Amino acid sequence: MDCLEVVRQLWDYLDSELTDEAMARIHRHLAQCRQCYPQFDFERTFLDAVAATRREHPAPNLIRRKVLAKLRKAGLDL
């Protein structure tokens, strides 16, 4: 697995949305690659910060409904 492939799949990796085999391959790559690890660490920290902010300041229902409506309009099945 090369660095470009790993970086392209980091969001899915962090969301555990890959197969077990792909998760393991990326995990092994990140454990050894000094180039990819900073990107992984940044994206993980970003997601952690978003999650913490969301817990502290939940979005008002109106905003939540608007966002969901736009995502559905864009074709996402929610």
N, C-alpha and C positions, 0 to 999 in steps of 0.2 A: 504494500500500500504506500503510495507516494504522498508527499506533503499536500499537494494541491487537492487530491482526493479526500484527505483527512479534513482539511480546512472547509471544503465544500459541505461536508457532512457533520460539522461540529454542532450546529443547532439541533439536528435530529439526534445526535449522540447525547447531548445534554438533556434532551427531552425523553431519552430512552425509547426512541421511535424506530430503531433499527433492529435487524435480526440479532440474535445472540452472537452469531458468528461475526457480524460486522462490528458489533459493540466490542467484542474481544479484540479484533484486529486493530481498531482505533485505540483502544486502551493500551495495547502493547506498543503501538507507534508513539503515542504520547509519552509513555514511560521512558522512551529512548531518545526522542527527538527534541533537541533544544530549540529548533526553529519553530515548531508548532506549539510547544507548550505555552509560550506567552499568549498566543491567540486564544487557546483553550482557556487559560486562566482569566483573561479579560472577559470572554463571553460568559464564563461561569459566574464571575463576580458581578457582571451586568445583570444576569438573570436573578441572582440572589438579591441584588439591590432593588430590582423591580418588584420581586416578591415581597420584600420587607416593606416597601412603600405601599404596596397594595394592601397589606395587612393593617398598616397604620392609618392609611387614608383611602378607604374604599371609594370607588367611583359612585357618584349618585346614580340612581336607577335610570334617569333620563339619558345620561351619557352612555351607560351600559347598553340600553336599548338601541340607541343610535349607532353605536359601534357594531353591535350584532346585526342590525339591519343592513348596514353597509357591507359587512362580510358576507352575509347571505346573498346580497345583490351581486357581489363579485363572484358568486358561485361556490362559496364554501358551505359545506353541509354541516351545520351546527345543531 
